[in-house]
Amino acid sequence: MGSEVIILPVIFGAVFAIAYLYYSTRNKERMALIEKGADASIFFQGKREGKVPFWKIILINVALLFIGIGIAIFMAAFMVYNLGVNEDVAYPGTIFFMAGVGLLAGFAVAKRLEK
């Protein structure tokens, strides 16, 4: 009964720990580079000409993922009602397969946008 109460603090603690380690490590690395006399311009990467923004790539990948999942649900319904495939196998199998195909297509589109 008490395990439900502790789950939320554990999740928030894990997120906080990861964020703390990331920022403290990044700060230590930067301080070490500054102490050695490295140029501070390496911390600020300038925008390249023709570079696609990160949010557009994420948006394309999420859109193609959802398209793949939608197509998978239609394919699974077709397989269940017309081909007699077991419902417990058809839905998860096609959803995972088409989600992977959607992510692969998103990777290909993002790679083509970078060129």
Backbone bond lengths (Angstrom), bond angles and torsions (degrees), N, CA, C in turn:
res aa  C-N    CA-C-N  psi(-1)  N-CA   C-N-CA  omega(-1)  CA-C   N-CA-C  phi
1 M - - - 1.433 - - 1.531 111.29 -
2 G 1.297 118.20 -35.69 1.451 121.59 -179.26 1.517 113.55 -78.00
3 S 1.325 117.54 -11.88 1.466 119.56 -177.11 1.522 112.22 -70.72
4 E 1.346 118.04 -25.18 1.462 120.07 178.75 1.522 111.02 -67.56
5 V 1.320 116.42 -31.07 1.452 121.06 -176.34 1.524 110.99 -74.74
6 I 1.297 117.90 -30.56 1.461 121.13 -173.99 1.532 113.43 -88.07
7 I 1.310 117.74 -14.25 1.466 120.47 -176.26 1.527 111.51 -64.02
8 L 1.327 117.28 -47.06 1.464 120.93 -177.61 1.526 112.51 -62.79
9 P 1.335 120.33 -46.71 1.471 118.89 176.66 1.528 113.14 -63.01
10 V 1.309 117.51 -32.76 1.467 119.64 178.30 1.523 110.11 -66.67
11 I 1.324 117.45 -41.46 1.468 120.63 179.12 1.524 110.31 -64.00
12 F 1.340 116.96 -48.21 1.464 120.04 178.93 1.527 111.50 -64.21
13 G 1.324 117.08 -37.01 1.467 120.30 177.20 1.517 111.99 -64.01
14 A 1.328 116.71 -39.98 1.465 120.08 179.06 1.527 110.91 -66.14
15 V 1.320 117.17 -42.32 1.465 120.67 178.46 1.526 110.16 -63.90
16 F 1.333 116.91 -43.65 1.463 120.41 178.33 1.528 111.17 -62.81
17 A 1.329 117.25 -42.63 1.465 120.53 -178.85 1.527 111.17 -63.49
18 I 1.317 116.92 -41.92 1.468 119.92 179.45 1.525 110.26 -64.78
19 A 1.344 117.16 -44.69 1.463 120.27 179.25 1.525 110.83 -63.94
20 Y 1.325 117.38 -42.19 1.463 121.10 179.78 1.526 111.18 -62.45
21 L 1.323 116.71 -46.50 1.467 119.78 179.64 1.523 111.27 -63.48
22 Y 1.312 117.57 -39.57 1.462 120.86 -179.96 1.522 111.09 -62.18
23 Y 1.340 116.65 -51.86 1.457 119.45 -176.54 1.519 113.05 -71.48
24 S 1.324 118.00 -36.57 1.467 118.50 179.61 1.532 110.80 -69.87
25 T 1.325 117.38 -38.16 1.461 120.03 177.80 1.524 110.64 -66.78
26 R 1.322 116.85 -41.82 1.457 120.58 178.81 1.528 110.54 -62.26
27 N 1.321 116.40 -41.02 1.456 120.25 179.09 1.529 110.91 -64.64
28 K 1.331 117.45 -42.57 1.467 120.83 179.71 1.526 111.37 -64.15
29 E 1.322 116.43 -40.27 1.465 119.85 178.77 1.530 110.85 -64.17
30 R 1.318 116.15 -43.00 1.464 119.20 179.88 1.515 111.90 -66.43
31 M 1.324 116.20 -40.60 1.465 119.29 178.87 1.529 111.07 -63.99
32 A 1.340 117.00 -38.71 1.461 120.40 178.47 1.530 110.69 -65.30
33 L 1.321 117.74 -39.92 1.463 120.63 178.27 1.525 111.41 -67.15
34 I 1.318 116.94 -38.48 1.460 120.03 178.88 1.520 110.59 -66.91
35 E 1.344 117.17 -39.55 1.461 120.83 178.82 1.522 112.02 -63.39
36 K 1.323 116.01 -32.70 1.467 120.04 179.22 1.518 112.26 -82.14
37 G 1.321 116.92 -5.20 1.460 120.12 177.23 1.512 114.30 88.55
38 A 1.319 118.25 20.67 1.465 120.68 178.63 1.525 109.74 -71.36
39 D 1.310 115.50 153.52 1.451 121.32 -179.65 1.529 109.90 -69.54
40 A 1.309 117.76 134.63 1.464 122.00 -177.45 1.523 112.44 -74.29
41 S 1.314 118.05 -10.80 1.460 119.97 -178.63 1.528 112.48 -69.52
42 I 1.321 118.15 -14.12 1.465 119.17 178.82 1.520 111.33 -71.10
43 F 1.344 117.75 -16.62 1.454 120.51 179.02 1.513 112.45 -80.77
44 F 1.312 116.85 -21.65 1.451 121.18 -177.21 1.518 108.64 -117.67
45 Q 1.323 115.55 98.31 1.452 120.39 178.94 1.522 108.80 -79.54
46 G 1.305 116.49 125.76 1.458 120.91 178.45 1.515 110.51 -73.76
47 K 1.333 114.72 159.42 1.453 119.10 178.82 1.520 109.66 -78.40
48 R 1.316 114.35 130.71 1.458 119.26 176.76 1.514 109.80 -81.90
49 E 1.304 115.10 155.38 1.460 120.33 175.79 1.519 109.04 -71.34
50 G 1.311 117.21 131.53 1.456 121.65 175.27 1.516 114.86 80.14
51 K 1.319 118.52 7.26 1.457 120.57 179.46 1.524 109.63 -78.45
52 V 1.319 116.23 133.66 1.455 121.43 -179.72 1.529 108.54 -79.37
53 P 1.333 117.87 133.05 1.467 119.67 179.13 1.530 111.69 -62.15
54 F 1.326 115.08 149.08 1.462 122.01 -176.25 1.527 111.28 -61.82
55 W 1.317 117.64 -36.90 1.458 120.59 -176.71 1.519 111.63 -67.07
56 K 1.324 117.69 -29.86 1.466 119.64 178.17 1.525 110.85 -69.65
57 I 1.309 116.78 -38.25 1.462 120.35 178.96 1.523 110.32 -66.93
58 I 1.346 116.85 -42.18 1.464 120.62 177.37 1.520 110.10 -62.36
59 L 1.324 117.24 -43.02 1.457 121.56 -179.04 1.528 111.47 -63.47
60 I 1.315 117.22 -41.41 1.471 120.82 178.29 1.523 110.31 -64.38
61 N 1.334 116.90 -44.20 1.456 119.92 -179.45 1.525 112.17 -64.77
62 V 1.328 117.32 -41.68 1.468 120.29 179.46 1.527 110.05 -67.32
63 A 1.321 117.35 -40.96 1.464 120.30 179.11 1.524 111.23 -62.19
64 L 1.321 117.18 -45.41 1.464 119.62 179.57 1.530 111.70 -68.97
65 L 1.329 117.65 -31.28 1.455 120.90 175.05 1.522 110.37 -63.54
66 F 1.339 117.22 -47.32 1.462 120.52 179.80 1.524 111.82 -66.91
67 I 1.308 117.71 -36.27 1.462 120.84 175.80 1.524 109.68 -62.10
68 G 1.337 116.54 -44.25 1.465 120.50 177.96 1.516 112.31 -62.01
69 I 1.324 117.61 -40.36 1.469 120.70 178.90 1.522 110.63 -66.91
70 G 1.330 117.02 -40.49 1.464 120.13 177.79 1.522 112.28 -63.03
71 I 1.303 116.68 -44.47 1.469 120.61 177.54 1.520 110.04 -63.74
72 A 1.326 117.48 -36.93 1.460 121.52 -179.92 1.521 111.37 -64.48
73 I 1.316 117.52 -38.80 1.473 119.57 179.24 1.519 110.27 -65.40
74 F 1.328 117.23 -41.22 1.467 119.66 176.33 1.527 111.38 -64.50
75 M 1.322 117.63 -42.23 1.467 120.95 179.09 1.522 110.83 -63.65
76 A 1.333 116.60 -41.86 1.463 119.86 -179.41 1.524 110.88 -66.34
77 A 1.329 117.25 -40.48 1.463 120.00 178.03 1.526 110.50 -63.41
78 F 1.322 116.88 -39.81 1.466 120.52 176.49 1.520 110.92 -62.20
79 M 1.349 116.17 -43.76 1.463 119.86 -179.00 1.525 111.35 -66.66
80 V 1.316 118.18 -36.38 1.465 120.93 -178.46 1.516 110.71 -71.54
81 Y 1.321 117.71 -48.20 1.465 120.52 -172.13 1.524 113.93 -84.62
82 N 1.317 118.65 -28.41 1.461 120.14 -177.51 1.521 113.82 -104.24
83 L 1.318 117.39 -32.33 1.462 119.80 -176.66 1.522 112.76 -103.92
84 G 1.317 117.82 -9.86 1.455 121.30 177.01 1.519 114.44 76.13
85 V 1.316 118.13 23.51 1.466 121.32 178.35 1.526 108.08 -74.11
86 N 1.322 116.54 145.88 1.452 121.74 179.25 1.528 109.86 -61.26
87 E 1.323 116.24 133.45 1.466 121.78 -176.52 1.528 111.95 -64.08
88 D 1.319 117.09 -34.12 1.462 121.08 -179.46 1.523 112.82 -68.68
89 V 1.302 116.74 -19.15 1.460 121.41 179.56 1.530 110.63 -99.76
90 A 1.306 117.28 -39.22 1.460 121.52 -172.19 1.525 112.69 -66.66
91 Y 1.319 116.95 -48.87 1.465 119.35 -175.01 1.527 113.37 -66.04
92 P 1.335 119.88 -55.43 1.478 117.50 -179.35 1.525 113.04 -63.57
93 G 1.319 116.66 -38.97 1.460 119.93 -178.25 1.516 112.75 -62.59
94 T 1.326 116.56 -48.69 1.460 118.48 -178.80 1.529 112.07 -72.28
95 I 1.337 117.20 -33.35 1.464 118.56 179.19 1.524 110.33 -65.15
96 F 1.336 117.56 -47.16 1.461 119.40 179.62 1.527 111.59 -65.93
97 F 1.323 116.83 -39.21 1.461 120.23 -179.85 1.522 111.01 -64.54
98 M 1.333 116.98 -49.55 1.459 119.55 -177.08 1.525 112.00 -72.88
99 A 1.339 118.07 -27.94 1.462 119.84 173.80 1.528 109.68 -64.80
100 G 1.319 116.60 -40.93 1.460 120.29 176.01 1.510 112.08 -64.23
101 V 1.319 116.92 -40.67 1.467 120.69 177.33 1.528 109.94 -63.75
102 G 1.333 117.00 -40.78 1.467 120.67 177.81 1.517 112.15 -63.11
103 L 1.334 117.46 -42.28 1.459 120.34 178.02 1.523 111.79 -67.53
104 L 1.323 116.80 -36.61 1.462 120.45 176.40 1.529 110.35 -65.02
105 A 1.321 116.67 -40.95 1.464 120.09 176.79 1.527 110.49 -65.53
106 G 1.330 117.14 -38.05 1.462 120.75 176.82 1.508 111.89 -63.34
107 F 1.325 116.80 -39.23 1.461 120.82 176.35 1.516 110.74 -62.69
108 A 1.324 116.51 -42.98 1.464 120.42 -179.63 1.530 111.10 -65.30
109 V 1.330 117.13 -41.33 1.465 120.58 179.19 1.522 110.26 -66.41
110 A 1.328 117.32 -43.14 1.470 120.45 -179.91 1.525 111.20 -65.03
111 K 1.324 116.54 -37.36 1.464 120.79 177.98 1.527 110.47 -65.21
112 R 1.330 115.80 -40.07 1.461 120.47 178.61 1.534 110.72 -67.95
113 L 1.343 117.93 -35.28 1.463 120.59 178.24 1.522 112.16 -67.42
114 E 1.319 117.44 -31.98 1.470 121.13 -178.89 1.520 111.90 -69.44
115 K 1.330 118.33 -25.13 1.467 121.07 -177.95 1.478 112.73 -77.89
